Amino acid sequence: MAEIQLKSMAEDILKEKKGKILEFLVVKLEDEIIGISLKEVLEISKLLEIFEVPLSESYIKGVINLRGEIIPVVSLKEKIGLEEKTASNRLVIVETKLGKIALLVDAVLGVTKIEEDALEQNPMTSIYSDYISNVALSNFGFMSILDLSKVFKE
């Protein structure tokens, strides 16, 4: 009986030390690996027909009709300042302070789990570093964690 209690206490201590597990959708933008918190991701879609919106910002590529809901489409590369060398072919629908937005990305690599303790402060000074909250090593390689609240300010 005492052995079971000790084992249970040891498991509880390990859980506390392990820290919170965070989940990210991992996408590719050119050669960059970007993580988007799964809490903000609503769905992933193939490229749909995009209807242009006249006189909009250059990074706003238009709108899509997703099951009767009109959602703006944003080139994530252009929005954060990456040069667009290859065409994006996936949409990641996210929830932001501004509402739902469809992000154009090159590829969706998958989902990764990372311990909160494994996140490092952003050491980069790249063109898009203002939009990155943390960096981490994932099973997809070195990943920059995108802060959507910085990308889409009110």
C-alpha positions, 0 to 999 in steps of 0.5 A: 500500500505504501509503495503505491502511494510513493509511486503516485507521489513520484508521478505527481512530482514528475508531472509538476516538473514536466510543465505544460504541453503546448501544441502547434500547427507547423507550416512552411513559408519558403525555407522557414518553419513556423508554429501557430498555436493550435488554440488559434487554428480553426481548420486547414483547407486546400486553396479555394477560389479567391475573390479580389477586393479592390483598393485593399492592402497588398497582403490582402489577397481577397476573400473566400466563401467558406461554407457561406462565410466570407473570410479575408485571405492574407498572404502570411509571407507578405504580411510579415515581410518574407519575399514570396518566391513560391506560390502558397497552396494551403489555407489555414483558417485562424481566429484572431482579435479581428475575427476569422482570417485565412492565411496563405501558407506554402505547406502544412507539415503537421502538429507538434507538441512542445513543453512550455519550458522548452520555448526559448526567447526569440533571439532573431533580428530577422525581417519578421522577428517582431511577429515571433514570440518564441523559438523551439526545436520541434520534430520538424526542425527549428521552429519560430512561434508566430504571435498572431496578436502581433501580426493582426493588431486591432 
